[in-house]
Amino acid sequence: MSENVLQKNISQLVDDNNIDVYELERRAGLKKGNVYNIIKGRSKKPSAEMLQAIADVFGITVKDLYEDEFISLVQLSPKELALIQ
């Protein structure tokens, strides 16, 4: 069940912040396809380092990525987006 929650939360964060999966991978310093494979359920056990990199992009914790009742209030302002690009 945790993987489904993880998939849903990452997908929601991507949507809420108006970025695509490939942009998240770039910002997180991950290889192309890493995040996509998590969202599609192809990556069954993503590494702690990969999850931390994703969480860092959104300014949240890895624990937040696994929260079952996660509500994505994390939205980056245009100024914050400019700083991380």
C-alpha positions in Angstrom: 0.0 0.0 0.0 2.8 2.4 0.7 3.9 2.4 -2.9 0.4 3.5 -4.0 0.5 6.3 -1.5 4.0 7.3 -2.7 2.9 7.2 -6.3 -0.2 9.3 -5.6 1.7 11.9 -3.5 4.5 12.4 -6.0 2.1 12.7 -8.8 0.0 15.2 -6.8 3.1 17.3 -6.0 4.1 17.4 -9.7 0.6 18.5 -10.7 0.2 21.0 -7.9 3.5 22.7 -8.8 2.9 22.7 -12.5 6.0 20.9 -13.4 6.4 17.7 -15.4 8.1 14.5 -14.2 11.2 15.2 -16.3 11.6 18.6 -14.7 11.4 17.0 -11.3 14.0 14.5 -12.2 16.3 17.3 -13.5 15.8 19.4 -10.3 16.4 16.4 -8.1 19.5 15.4 -10.0 18.0 12.0 -10.9 18.3 9.9 -14.0 15.7 10.3 -16.7 12.9 7.8 -15.9 13.5 7.5 -12.2 10.5 9.5 -11.0 8.3 8.2 -13.9 9.0 4.6 -12.9 8.0 5.4 -9.3 4.8 7.0 -10.4 3.9 4.1 -12.7 4.7 1.5 -10.1 7.7 0.1 -11.9 10.2 1.0 -9.2 9.1 -1.1 -6.2 11.8 0.1 -3.8 13.2 3.5 -4.6 16.3 4.3 -2.8 16.4 6.5 0.3 18.7 8.9 -1.6 16.2 9.1 -4.5 13.3 9.8 -2.2 15.3 12.5 -0.3 16.2 14.2 -3.5 12.5 14.3 -4.6 11.4 15.6 -1.1 14.2 18.3 -1.2 12.8 19.7 -4.4 9.5 20.3 -2.7 10.8 21.3 0.7 9.2 18.4 2.5 10.4 15.2 4.2 10.5 11.7 2.9 8.0 10.8 5.6 5.6 13.4 4.0 5.9 11.4 0.7 4.4 8.4 2.5 1.6 10.2 4.3 -1.6 8.4 3.6 -3.7 11.6 4.1 -1.2 13.9 2.4 -2.7 17.1 1.2 -0.3 18.9 -1.1 -0.2 22.5 0.1 3.3 22.7 -1.2 3.4 25.1 -4.1 6.4 27.1 -5.0 6.1 30.8 -5.7 7.5 32.1 -8.9 10.4 33.6 -7.0 11.2 30.2 -5.4 10.9 28.5 -8.7 13.4 30.9 -10.2 15.9 30.2 -7.4 16.0 26.5 -8.0 16.1 26.6 -11.8 
